[in-house]
Amino acid sequence: MSGRQETDLRRIHVVGTSGSGKTTLARRLAQVLDVPHVELDAIFWGPDWTETPTDLFRQRAARALEGEAWTTDGNYSKVRDIVWGRADTVVWLNFPLALILWRVTTRTLRRTLTREELWSGNRETLGKAFFHRDSIIFYALRTHRRRRCQYPELFKRPEYRHLRVVELHSPHQARRWLKEVQSSR
């Protein structure tokens, strides 16, 4: 972590395994800082879970992050250069796998039972969540270890050395950090 203070936060990207609480933290942080929140999932996913073509996704992300202050969330390598190039801070929710699996499973159950609409009319279903090869739960399981190896290496790259990295290992740490940010305002 660099020596900058929490009051220096202007453009923050929250990353972590699916189910870690990226969107929730980014949304709350946006409220605390009184800045826009850009949810990359909402830009990426089209109707019927169609993926936005890479060129269009990059254009939309660049346009959404033109402002001087914002928060965003997501793990999209397709736009990492754009997001991290503009960001001043990356908050990494590096939570234990057991917690991630619990959270993504309970969130998915809640979303399917309440028929919560996500982006572009998309909704999660029990069949896709638990029995499909593209299951968000299996995806979290597959990507957790990869992200734990990948992010420390990415943070060392010359093009990302300008970033302040805040690594949080538990929801308690995340809540405490958010309170620190709020009290420094």
Order of alpha helices (4+ residues) and beta strands (2+ residues): beta-alpha-beta-alpha-alpha-beta-alpha-beta-alpha-alpha-alpha-beta-alpha
